[in-house]
Amino acid sequence: MGQVVTNSATLMCTFGAAPGTLTVPPASRVSIGSQPVANIMDNKPMANIASFGMCSSLANPQVAAATSAALGTLTPQPCVPVIPAPWAPGSPTVQAGSQPALTQASTCNCTWAGVISITNPGQASITAP
């Protein structure tokens, strides 16, 4: 079981320098308190998943180029997440906006090799499997 995730949840990427925030649109969503519940399709970069400050992944072409120009010294660059697939796993029993709801156990991957996790679900009263 995990906490159901809502708008303004706190996220972290393994290659990011700072926490990010999840933004969930209120349209056609159930809410907990006054916050809409997230689902597995809330994975759009910059629309749903904010920047994590600076990226330090050498799989990111901007980081690789800057690091090469600095003669091998890791040179982080601004984070612009690239998310190719939905969050997984979603809740098998709770739906939000016709999709499985997001739980604190859900993660998604960035194309630049980062794993994005949920460090604070945005609420603490509702759990789901």
C-alpha positions as CSV (number, residue, x, y, z in Angstrom):
1,M,0.0,0.0,0.0
2,G,1.1,3.6,-0.7
3,Q,-0.2,7.1,-0.2
4,V,-2.3,8.4,-3.1
5,V,-0.5,11.2,-4.9
6,T,-2.0,14.7,-5.4
7,N,-1.2,18.0,-7.1
8,S,1.9,19.6,-5.6
9,A,3.6,16.3,-4.6
10,T,7.3,16.5,-4.3
11,L,9.5,14.6,-6.8
12,M,13.2,13.7,-7.0
13,C,15.3,12.5,-9.9
14,T,18.4,10.4,-9.3
15,F,20.4,12.9,-11.6
16,G,18.7,16.1,-10.6
17,A,20.1,18.6,-8.2
18,A,16.9,19.8,-6.6
19,P,13.4,18.5,-5.9
20,G,10.7,19.0,-8.4
21,T,6.9,19.4,-8.2
22,L,4.1,17.4,-9.7
23,T,1.3,19.5,-11.3
24,V,-2.0,17.7,-11.8
25,P,-4.8,19.3,-13.9
26,P,-8.1,19.6,-12.0
27,A,-10.3,18.7,-15.0
28,S,-12.4,15.5,-14.5
29,R,-10.5,14.5,-11.4
30,V,-11.5,13.4,-7.9
31,S,-9.9,15.5,-5.2
32,I,-8.5,14.9,-1.8
33,G,-9.1,18.0,0.2
34,S,-8.8,20.6,-2.5
35,Q,-6.1,18.9,-4.5
36,P,-6.7,16.7,-7.6
37,V,-5.5,13.1,-7.5
38,A,-2.7,12.2,-10.0
39,N,-2.8,9.3,-12.4
40,I,-0.2,7.4,-14.4
41,M,-0.6,9.7,-17.4
42,D,0.5,12.8,-15.5
43,N,4.0,12.4,-16.9
44,K,4.4,15.3,-19.3
45,P,7.7,17.2,-18.9
46,M,7.3,20.7,-17.6
47,A,3.4,20.5,-17.8
48,N,3.2,17.8,-15.0
49,I,6.8,17.2,-14.0
50,A,8.9,20.3,-13.2
51,S,12.6,20.7,-13.7
52,F,15.0,19.3,-11.1
53,G,17.4,22.2,-11.4
54,M,20.5,20.9,-12.9
55,C,21.1,17.5,-14.6
56,S,24.3,15.5,-14.0
57,S,23.6,12.5,-16.2
58,L,26.2,11.9,-18.9
59,A,23.4,10.3,-21.0
60,N,22.1,13.8,-21.4
61,P,23.8,15.2,-24.6
62,Q,24.0,18.7,-23.1
63,V,25.8,17.4,-20.0
64,A,28.1,15.2,-22.1
65,A,29.1,18.1,-24.4
66,A,29.7,20.5,-21.5
67,T,31.7,17.8,-19.6
68,S,33.8,17.1,-22.8
69,A,34.4,20.8,-23.2
70,A,35.6,21.0,-19.6
71,L,38.2,18.2,-20.3
72,G,36.2,15.5,-18.4
73,T,35.1,17.5,-15.4
74,L,31.5,16.8,-14.8
75,T,29.6,19.9,-15.8
76,P,25.8,19.7,-15.0
77,Q,23.4,21.5,-17.3
78,P,19.8,22.7,-16.8
79,C,17.4,19.9,-16.4
80,V,14.7,19.4,-19.0
81,P,13.1,16.0,-18.3
82,V,12.3,13.7,-21.2
83,I,9.7,11.1,-20.1
84,P,8.9,8.4,-22.7
85,A,6.5,6.3,-20.7
86,P,3.8,6.6,-18.0
87,W,4.4,6.3,-14.3
88,A,4.4,2.7,-13.0
89,P,3.0,0.9,-11.2
90,G,-0.3,2.7,-10.8
91,S,-2.9,1.6,-8.3
92,P,-4.7,-1.6,-9.4
93,T,-7.9,-0.5,-7.6
94,V,-8.1,3.3,-7.5
95,Q,-8.9,5.3,-10.6
96,A,-8.3,9.1,-11.2
97,G,-9.4,10.6,-14.5
98,S,-10.2,7.1,-16.1
99,Q,-6.6,5.9,-15.4
100,P,-4.9,4.1,-12.5
101,A,-4.2,6.6,-9.7
102,L,-0.6,7.4,-8.8
103,T,0.8,6.1,-5.5
104,Q,3.9,7.1,-3.6
105,A,5.5,3.8,-4.8
106,S,5.2,4.8,-8.5
107,T,8.3,5.9,-10.5
108,C,9.0,7.0,-14.0
109,N,12.1,7.1,-16.1
110,C,13.8,9.9,-17.8
111,T,15.4,9.3,-21.2
112,W,18.6,10.6,-19.7
113,A,18.8,7.6,-17.3
114,G,17.3,9.2,-14.3
115,V,14.6,7.6,-12.2
116,I,12.0,9.9,-10.9
117,S,10.4,9.1,-7.5
118,I,7.8,10.6,-5.2
119,T,9.3,11.9,-1.9
120,N,6.1,13.5,-0.6
121,P,2.7,12.5,-2.0
122,G,1.0,15.8,-1.3
123,Q,-1.4,14.3,1.3
124,A,-1.2,11.8,4.1
125,S,-4.8,10.6,4.7
126,I,-5.6,8.2,1.8
127,T,-3.7,5.0,0.9
128,A,-4.2,2.6,-2.0
129,P,-2.8,-0.7,-3.0
